[in-house]
Amino acid sequence: MVRTPLTPEERERGERLGLLLREARGERSMAEIAAAAGLSAETLRKIETGRAPTPAFFTVAALAGVLRLSMDELVTLCVPAPV
């Protein structure tokens, strides 16, 4: 299966998501948050660094729940501002 290349907007949105999750995690360890969300620390690392810019909806929902972020807030903050 060949994956289509991501657009610059998709990459930017993934970087913003990673930054938001990293900020929400604060001083808590990556391993702690990942385990609570049912993910591996490596998956969380990839999302936070933008190496996995399009994580699955349920992955984002699990992280949002653990970090007490609203999905509406994440969508609003991750969507590029209109030009």
C-alpha positions in Angstrom: 0.0 0.0 0.0 1.4 3.3 -1.0 0.6 6.3 1.1 0.0 9.6 -0.7 2.4 12.4 0.3 1.1 14.8 2.9 0.4 18.4 1.9 2.2 21.3 3.6 -1.0 22.1 5.4 -1.3 18.6 6.8 2.3 18.7 8.0 1.7 22.1 9.7 -1.5 20.8 11.3 0.4 17.8 12.7 3.2 20.0 14.1 0.6 22.2 15.8 -1.2 19.2 17.3 2.2 17.9 18.5 3.0 21.2 20.2 -0.4 21.4 21.8 -0.1 17.9 23.2 3.4 18.5 24.4 2.3 21.7 26.2 -0.7 20.0 27.8 1.5 17.2 29.0 3.7 19.7 30.9 6.0 18.0 33.4 4.3 14.6 33.2 6.4 11.9 31.5 5.7 10.8 28.0 5.5 7.2 29.3 2.9 8.1 31.9 0.6 9.9 29.4 1.0 7.3 26.7 0.2 4.4 29.1 -2.9 6.2 30.4 -4.1 6.7 26.8 -3.3 3.1 25.8 -0.5 4.0 23.5 3.2 3.3 23.3 5.6 6.1 24.4 7.1 5.9 20.9 3.7 6.6 19.3 3.3 9.7 21.5 6.8 10.8 20.7 6.1 10.6 17.0 2.9 12.6 17.3 4.5 15.3 19.5 7.5 15.7 17.1 5.4 15.8 14.0 6.8 12.5 12.6 3.2 11.1 12.8 1.3 14.2 11.6 -2.0 12.4 10.9 -2.7 10.2 13.9 -6.0 8.2 14.1 -9.0 9.9 15.5 -9.3 7.5 18.4 -5.6 8.1 19.2 -6.1 11.8 19.4 -9.4 11.3 21.4 -7.6 9.1 23.9 -4.8 11.6 24.4 -7.3 14.5 24.7 -9.1 12.6 27.4 -6.0 11.9 29.4 -4.8 15.5 29.0 -8.2 16.9 29.7 -8.4 18.7 26.4 -11.6 19.2 24.4 -11.7 17.8 20.9 -13.4 21.0 19.8 -10.5 23.0 21.2 -7.9 20.8 19.5 -9.7 21.1 16.1 -9.9 24.9 16.5 -6.2 25.3 17.4 -4.9 22.9 14.8 -6.7 24.2 11.8 -4.7 26.8 9.8 -6.0 30.4 10.0 -7.7 31.5 6.9 -5.5 33.5 4.6 
